[in-house]
Amino acid sequence: MTDFTPVPVVPVPDAPPKVVEHPSPLTGLAHSGIVLAASLVFLVRELDNGLADLSRQALLFGLMALGAALVAGVYGVFAWKTTAFIVDDEEFRVERAFISRSSSRLDYTKVQSVDIAQPLVARLLGLAKVHIDVGGAGGLTLAFLTKSRAESLREHLLARMSLARRGRVPVSTPDGIEAPEAVASSTAGDEPEDLIHAVTPATLILGTAVSSPAVAALLVAGLVVGMSLWSETSITAFGALLAFGGWAWSNVGRNWGFRMTRRGDTLRISRGLGSTTAQGLRPDRIQGVVIHQDLLQRLTGLYRVTVTVLGYGDPAGEESGSSNSIVLPFGKWPDVMTVLHAIWPEMNLNLIQPTPQPNRARWLTPFSHAQHTWGVGEDVLVAHHGLIEHAMSIVPHRRMQSLSLHQGPVQRKLRLATIAVHTTDGPVSLRLYHLDDSVARRLFDEQLARGRAARAAVSVA
């Protein structure tokens, strides 16, 4: 008869409890301050139109602004009380219970970028809001956190995104201690941040001053001031000067302190004087690039670079920090090449031979015929156009979604055709104007084949 020795049962430790966090208690104050600041900006803009009875209307407007700020503050308090989020190695979840309940859980493999924005009022309070972009119309915005918590949350999300895309998921041992690979993940956000380019204040101010919108705004403001002084309506002159100063401050302040850096496979762009933004941009999401140069900027040799980014759409006026398409506010040609190399290291514009329009296209572009050229590179399609504002549009073959060929009645008479390259909605629009119709049809077929081959090569890789 054998003795029976019971095997001791080792209890499996419970999973560590989830840490539930809330936004900052100052969220209500931040919302109220933002509404008051927006009301003040609106009032300043109204001065440009002239206020016949400034005192009475200002009093009414002030009462309305205070009421709106009170409502925003109450909303902010309820948002702070009813919003909770959980972030760890397994998930990022946001729970909201204000009016209706909602629960949003983010898949780390879907995260495209994490941006931090600090409106002026929030910056004074040491707060920031975090926007997590998952492409398309999705995404989450968490407002407001302390700046340090917002930055640590961004680093954690970017590290988890990088590991999830490589198929490395943290594994826990039976005793609740993470496996070595998971431990290594904690250092994913410790990669060095390399400076790519920084725009000096002098370059930013000079580029803004010689831009076409600045010259047009200055002429209009001068005309309004002259007419108001002639008619002895000083409030209109003051409003015009104030409006022009506000426009200049907005354009300079929005890109003040512009810096582009790289950490890992993500480009980081920070900018802003009053309100600041810290934007993450992955080069593989950039669908096209356009390099602008106004007529007056040719005297200074400055350029401006904007991009179309998958999921951002066309930024209306570029007011949104998370959707800002500018990757170089102003810079010399070597600065442009530095930024382009950071986006597409394999591209070399010097190897692309420009092809002009045929001479008979002068009937359709009599003044800008010399500016309309195009070229095909190994990886990209390039088009130049514009007399007052010259633009160089660049679209990689693999980012091209479709092509279309247009030929109007005058073009048919001149045996010309225009090719339009379609990609994601955004500021980059690439068209090859008034090509020889036989060249256009041949290029149309060849470009379709290049696009298919480029996308196939990427999918195989």
Secondary structure by P-SEA (a helix, b strand, c coil): cbbbbbcbbbbccccccbbbbbcccaaaaaaaaaaaaaaaaaaaaaaaaccccaaaaaaaaaaaaaaaaaaaaaaaaaaaacbbbbbcccbbbbbbcccbbbbbbbccccccbbbbbbcaaaaaaccbbbbbbcccccccccccccaaaaaaaaaaaaaaaaaaaacbbbbbcccccccaaaaaaaaccccbbbbcccccaaaaaaaaaacaaaaaaaaaaaaaaaaaaaacaaaaaaaaaaaaaaaaaaaaaaccbbbbbbcccbbbbbbbccbbbbbbbbcccccbbbbbbcccccccbbbbbbbbbcccccccccccccccccccccccaaaaaaaaaaaccccccccbbbbbccccccccccccccccccccccccccccccccbbbbbbbccccccbbbbbbcaaaaaaccbbbbbbcccccbbbbbccccaaaaaaaaaaaaaaaaaaaaaaaac
